[in-house]
Amino acid sequence: MQGGSVLGKHLRSWVVVALLFCLLAIMAACSKPTQAGQHYTIAVIPEGATHEYWKSIHAGALKAAQDLAGQGTKVDIIWKAPLREDDREEQTQVVEGFISQRVDGIVLAPFDSHALVRPVEEAASAGIPTVIVDSALDTTKIVSFIASDNYHGGVLAADQLGKLLNGKGKAVLLRYQEGVASTHDREEGFVQKLKSYPGIELVSSNQFSGPTRETSRRASENLLTRYVGQIQGVFTPNEVSTAGMLLALQDIKKAGSLVLIGFDMSETFIEAMRSHQLQGIVVQNPFRMGELGVKTMVDHLHGRNVEARVDTGVMLVTPDNMETPQAQQLLHPPLREYLNQ
């Protein structure tokens, strides 16, 4: 009888231990965010919607949602852009609207590095995290910053211009707009690197293209009217400024006679390089930015650690290397595959 009593005690002890292990396992499972089966609504807010660059970010975001669905996480992407790419106030209102809607997260390409700080910090206070893509924002209250090394992009442009001019001549820089961190960094990278070519004089670097092809075209015409007989090279730091300058050069039959180095990709630029009216473009990977922006947000919502800064890379594409697989991948992102769903 005594032996049976001891055995019973041992059995009861093992039962208690087993129950404790089960309880701990349940508590651990409850403490971890469920990943499969989750459903998130993520707002993706670009600076604008008309340029191919922003369409690439949109397509990348949709690819991320498709990939995540295959992993058991449903993501609804709400894409909303300001009507005008230079409208700080409207982009601010778009962010505020999504705060009111209580979306799960925001992926934002801020037009202005300062003006969008307040609404992003308000979102953080409301428990809505933000991932910044494309252009930096002056706040620490974000999950991650995913973008190109824009300064390095400007350096690549200056190097190409310097080489094509054989280190001698005069050049102009047509800037984009004040307050935009991404293009500012490209412009500064270009200006600083060009100083390593002492035989090249930068005769103008204080003019701005404005937000549309038409404003850029007019600004380019003004620059060319003043300097076209003196300069041998031009740098433009984004799609809008490059498109406007190319149009202005074509209008006065000078496209190809000056070295034009642009930034970002469009089908027009590809054709211009084939006809040697454009001598190079620094190309980013906006498709990758959109994809990583959404995936990074979902990782954060799942409680995973994410990188504070992700460099999506830049490449100088020229008439000489534009047919290589690496260049073709950047020049022809799969927009139709995702945007026509």
Buried (B, 14 or more C-beta within 10 A) or exposed (E): EEEEEEEEEEEEEEEEEEEEEEEEEEEEEEEEEEBEEBEBBBBBBBBBBBBBBBBBBBBBBBBBBBBBEEEEBEBEBBBBBBEBBBBBEEBBEBBBBBBEEEBBBBBBBBBBBEBBBEBBBBBBEEEBBBBBBBBBBEBEBBBBBBBBBBBBBBBBBBBBBBEBBEEEBBBBBBBBBEBBBBBBBBBBBBBEBBEEBEEBEBBBBEBBBBBBBEBBBBBBBEBBEBBBEEBBBBBBBBBBBBBBBBBBBEEEEBBBEBBBBBBBBBEBBBEBBEEEBBBBBBBBBBBBBBBBBBBBBBBBBBEEEBEEEBEBBBBBBBBEEBEEEEBEBBBEBEBEEBEEE
